[in-house]
Amino acid sequence: MIYQQSRILGAALAGGHSQRFGSDKRDAIWQGRGLLDHTISALAAVTAEVAVCGGANQFISENTDVLADWPEPGLGPLGGLCAALIHARDNGFDAVLSAPIDAHPIPDDLLDLLSGQGPAVLLDHWLFGLWPSDLAGALDDHLRSGKRSVFSWIEACGARYVDYRGQPPVNINTPPMLAALEKGTALELAAEVHALRELDFETQSVEDAARIVPVETPIAIEFNGIGFAVMMATPTDLEDFVAGFAMAEGLARRGEIDAIDLHETGGGWVARANLPASSLPRIMERARTRVSESSCGICGIDSVAAALAPIEPVQAMPVVDPAAIHKALSSMRSHQRLGEATGAAHGAAFCSFDGQILLLREDVGRHNALDKLIGGLARKGLNHEEGFVLLSARCSQELVEKTVRAGIPMLVTISAPSSLAIARAREGRLTLLALARNDSALVVNDPHRLL
């Protein structure tokens, strides 16, 4: 069934007691509007009609149906979904597109993502789902049998899990998480907000946390129609960035750069500018070097695609507990001789799953330190699958990719991740922890549910 061409009912799932939030989430304000209003608007953009499901049976608007839980009150999201499926089946809808009212931002392409044969849900966000209306009877029976968990229903109906490569929705479980979402989205292109988890080393407990991370994306720079460089940057003030880059590279002086053209494409940006004719020999030399060292040629769009080339997921699975991570963190500084003497060197350590530091390399560059460590593992014959990397650096996309390509199953960094680091860790099925301190760490990606 091609759902885009079918009649779809949007279901805003509004059940639940909002106990951790402390008040009714449907009335909570984000970007000047209630969370419920955001959900209704997102669903209305891609469906024929929208119904609010579960919660108080109160008036919403003249164009929105309000459906009570089925088959009985207080069933949470599945009771709301069941009511929506029955309404859809009885009113000529082919399927239901569901979304909770407390997870935002909702992907613009949610319907396209979930389309295909049979039911489907977003990976790790199971209430975003597309459900054929003929499942109404099966869900009714499922609930009447006493089963209440969303996971049990997904397994029973054989729903597909669909991964989402963009910024995942944030589950707004507490007022601080809503505040982080408000602050992060106000930064527009500069930041993303991710729902992560904070691991407490003392209690070994994990709590939900929203984290604002800087956006990192490839910027392909073309001068005089020729590809010059691909830089990883935050996509704000790009005209200033390109002008400053040209001057810092000695290609132009103040006042010698024409208008800068920006084009967003394929997960990155292409920036084009014309420089003085005196710059052409150096631009051409750089272009010849790039053609000889890379198959992507000199086209900016191809350069962005090359920077985001697919990576093969890590096959190994880490076997580690919080105590071992904390042990490695506590002992790393004593192994950093250059860092201790200078205060100006990064360390990259390979740790066993019980927290022993087996090998450490240092360098003024965090990328160089990791390269040295990977090379050292190979030359010494150490099994890269039986341990994890600990880095005294922020978590950038390059460090994630290097770890994945080396086949190491887990990376722990001292500082925060970028948006692209998170995305590439998910793609590479890399277990990733960041902001690792003596007392806690952020669980950024945990594909094996270890933590």
N, C-alpha and C positions, 0 to 999 in steps of 0.2 A: 504494500500500500504506500503510495506517495502522499505523505501527510500534508505537504504544502498545498496540494490540490484538493484536500478534503475539508470537510466542515469540522472545525476544531472548537471545543469549549475550553476557555481558560479557567483554571481553578486556583484562586488565591487561598492558600491553606492558612487559616487564622485561628486554629484551635490551640490548646495549650494554656497553661496558667501563668506564664511569665514570672515564675517564682524567683529566679535569679535576677531578672531585670528589675523587679520591684513595682512595676505598673504595667498597664496594658500596652503591649508593643505596637498595636495597630495605631495608637495615637502618638507614638514617639516621633520626633521631628528629625528629619535628615534633609539637608539642602532646602530648608524652608517648607517641606511637605511631609505629611505623615508616611510612615513606612507602608501602610496598607495602600495608600494612594499611589506610591511608586510601583507597587506590585501590580495593581489594577491597570495602570497606564502601560507598563511593559507587556502585560498579557494582551491588552486590547489592541496593541499595535500589530499582533500576529495571529489573532484568533477572531472568530465570528462574534462570540459573546464571552462575557466574563461573569463568573459566579464567585461569591465569597463563601467559603466553606468552613464550618465549625465556629466555635466561639459563641458569643452572645448573638442571638437572632435579632439583630438590630437593623434599622434602615440604613442603607449605604447611599444609594442613588437610584433614580428612577430607571436607569439602564442596567442595573446590576442586581441579579438575583442573590438572595442570601439563603444558604442551604444549611439546615441543622445536621449534626452528625447522624450517620446511619450505620448500624441499626439501632443505636442507643446513644444518649449523650455521654460526653466525657471520654471519647475514644481517641482523642488527639488527632494527629494528621491523617491516620488511616481512616478514621470515621468521616472526616471531611472529604477525603478522596473517594470513599465509597459513595457518599451522597452525590458527588460530582459525576461519577460514572453512571449511576442510576439515572440521574437527570439527563445526562448525555444520551444514554441508550433510549430513553423514553421520548426524547425530543429531536431525534434525527441527527445527532452529532456522531461523527465517525470516531473521534478520539478526544481525550482530555489532556491538555497541557497544564501540568501543575507547577506551582512555585510557592514556596513559603513566604510569609510576609516579613520574616526577620532575617533574610539573607540577601545582601546587596553588595555591589551592583549586579543586577540580573543581566546576563549576556544578551546582547542585541540579536545574536544568531542562535538563540536557544532552540527554536523549533527546527532549524536546519541541522543543528548538531545532533538532535535526538531522532531525526527522521530515519526511517528504515522499516524493516520487517519486525513486527511485534513490539512489545513494550521496551522502553529504554530509560535509564536514569544517568545523571551526571555522576561520575566517579567521585566519591567522598562527599557528595551533596545529593543524597538520594531522594529528597523531596522535589527536586527539579526532575520531572519525569514526563514522558509521553506514553499514554495508556489507551489502547483500543477500547472503545466503549463496551464491546462484548465481554470484557472482563468483569463487568458489574456483578454478575451472579457469583463468580468465583471469589471476589473480595468479600461479598456479603457472607458467603459460607465460611471463609477464612476467619472473619471476625467473630461470627457466631460460635465458632469452635473454640474460642478463647484466646486466639493468637493476636497479639497486639503490636509486635515490633515491626518496624518498616523493613528490616532486613529479612525477616521471615516471609513477608509478602513478596519481596523481590525474588527470593529464592523459589517461592512457590509458583510464581507466574513466569519464571525464566527470563526476567528482564535483562537486557544488555547493559553493561557498564560503558559509558562513553567518557573518555578523557577530554579535558578542556585545557588547551594550551595557553589561553589568555589569563588575565587576572581572575582567580577564582572568587566567587562571592564570599563575603565575610558573614559568618553566623553571628548575629548581634545578640549575644546572650547576657551582656551586662551593660550598664551605662558607660563605663570606660571604653568598651569596644565601640559603642556608637560614637563616642567623642573622638576616638581615633579615626573612625571612618569619615567623620565630618572634617577633621583637620587634614587628613590625607587627601581627600577628594578636592579640597579647596586649593591644593597645590597643582591640580590639573596634570599636565604632562610630566611634571617633575617627579611625581611619586605614585606609588601604588600602596594599597593597604591589603595586607595578607593576614588571614586567620591562622596563627601558629599556636604552639603550645609551649609553656614554660616548665622545664624540668627542674625541680628542687632536689639538689644532691643530698641534702640531709634527710629529708623525709621520703625521697624517691617518688614524690607525688607529681602529677602533671596537671596543669591548669590551662584553660583556654586563654589566649592572649591575642590581641590585634596589634600588628606591628606595621608602622609606616616605613617603607623601604624606598630608596632612590631608584628611579628608572635608569636602566643601562641599555643602550641600543646602538647598533652599528650606524655610523654616519659615513657614507661614501662621498669623498670630496673630489670633485672634478674641476680642474683649472684649464681654461681655454679648450674645453671639450675633451680633455684627456684625463683619465683616472689617475689621481695622485696618491691617495691614501684612504684607508678605511680605519676610522677611529671609533672606539667605544666611548660613548658620552651620554649625558642626560640631555634629552631633546628640548631644551629651553635656551633662548638667546642664541640660536644657531647662527644667525648672521654675524653676531659678535665673535662667536667661536671660529668661524671660517676666516673672517678678516684677521683675527689675532693669530691664527695658525699660519696664514700666509706670511704675515710680517715676522713671526717668530722663526719661520723656516728661511727667512731672508729672500723671499720671492717677490715681495712688494713693500713699498713704504706707505706711510699714511697718505691717503688721498689718491692712491693708484689702483684701488680695487673698485670695479664697476658693481652694479647691483647684483646681489646674491639671490639666486633662485633656489627655492627649497621644494622638494617633492617627496611626499611620504609614500613608501612602497615596500611591500613584502616584509613587514616587521622591522623596517629601518627607514632611513632618510637618505636622499641624494641631495647634495648641495653643489650647485654649479656657480662659478664666477669666472670672469675674464680678468687676467692679469697683464701687466706690461709685456711688450714683445721681448724685452731683455730677460724675462723669466723663462722663455720657451726652451732654451737648451737644457736647463736643469729639469724642467717638467718632462721633457722627452726622455731624458736619461732615466728618470724615475719610472716612466711608463715602460721603457724597454726592460728594466729590471723586473717589474711586476709581471710582464708577459712571460719572461723566462722562468720566473719562480712559481707561477700560479696559473692554473687552467682557467681562471675566471676572466682572463683578458683584462680590458680596461674599462668596461662598461660599469657605471655606478650601480645599476640595478643588479647586475650579476655579482658585483662585489658584495652587496648586502646579502644576497642569497648564499654566497660562499661563506660569509662570516657566520651564518646561521645554519650551516650544513648539518644534516641529521647526524646524531651520534648513536653508536650502538650501545644499548643498555648494559650495565654491569651485570654479569652473570652470577657472581659470588654474593652470598648473603652474610652480613656481619653477625657475629654471635657475641654480644657485649651487653653489659649492664651498666647502670649509672655509676656504681662504685668504681668500676674500671676506668670510665671516662674521667671521673674526678681524680683518681690516682695519677693518671697521665698528666692532667692539667697541673696538679700540685708539684710534680717533679720536673716539668719541662724547663723551667727557668734555670735550674742547676746545671742543665746540659748545654745551655746557650753561652758558650765562653766568649764569642765575639760580641754578642748582644750585651752581655754583662759588662764587658770592657769598654764598649763604645756607646751603647744606647742607641745605635743606629743600624742595626741589622735584624733581619727577619729570620725566624727559625721554622723549619719544616721537619716534623718528627714522624717516624713510623712506629706505631705502638701495637703491641700484641693485644689480643682481646681481653687479657687480664690486666691491662694497664701498664705493662712494662714498656719503656722506651727502648726500642731495639736499634734505631739508627736515627741520627739527626744531622741535618745539613743547614748551613747558614749562608746568607748573602744579603747585600744591601737591597736587592730586589726580591720581592716575595715570589714572583714567578720563577726567578733563577733558583731560589732556595728549593722550591718544589721540584724543578727539573733535576737539580743535583740529587735530591732524595730519590726520585724515581730511577735515575741512572745508578745510584748507589745500590738500590735494592736488586737491580738486574745484575750488576757486576759482582755482588756478594752472594748471589743465588738465594736471596731471601724470598719466601713465598708471599707475594703481594696480596693474595686473597685472604691471608690469615692475620689481618690486622687492619688498623685504620690510620689515617693521616691527621695530625694535629698541626695547625698553622697559627703562627703569631701574626695574623694579618686579617684585613677585611676580606669578606667572601665575594670575590668578583667572578664573572662568568668564565674567565680564562682558567682560574684555579679549579673550578668545578669540572670543566671539560678535560683538563689535564688528568685529573683524578679518575674520571670515568674512562678515558682512553687507556689509562694504565691498568684498568681492571680492578682498582682498589674499591672495596664496597662501601667505605664510609669516610666522611670528611668532617672534621671539627675545626672551626675557626674561632679566633678570639674576638673578632669584630663582626659587625652586622653584614648581611647579604644585600646584594642588589636585586632588582626585579628579574634581570636576565639570569642571574645565578640561580634563583629559585626555579625559574622555568626550565633551565637546562638540567638541573638536578632531578626534576620530575621526569623529564624526557629520558635521562640516563639511569633512572631507578637507583640513584645514589642516596644513601642515608646521609642526611646533612644536618648538622647542628651548628649554631652560630651564637655569637655573643656569649661564648663560654667563659664563665667566671668561677671563682672559688665556691660560690654558693648555688649557681644555677646556670642553665643554658636554654636557648630557644631551640625547640625541635622544629626545624624548617621543612624537612621532608623525611618521612618514615614509611617507605613503601612496604616494608615487611612487618609493620606493626610491632616493632621491638619495644618501643617506649610508650 
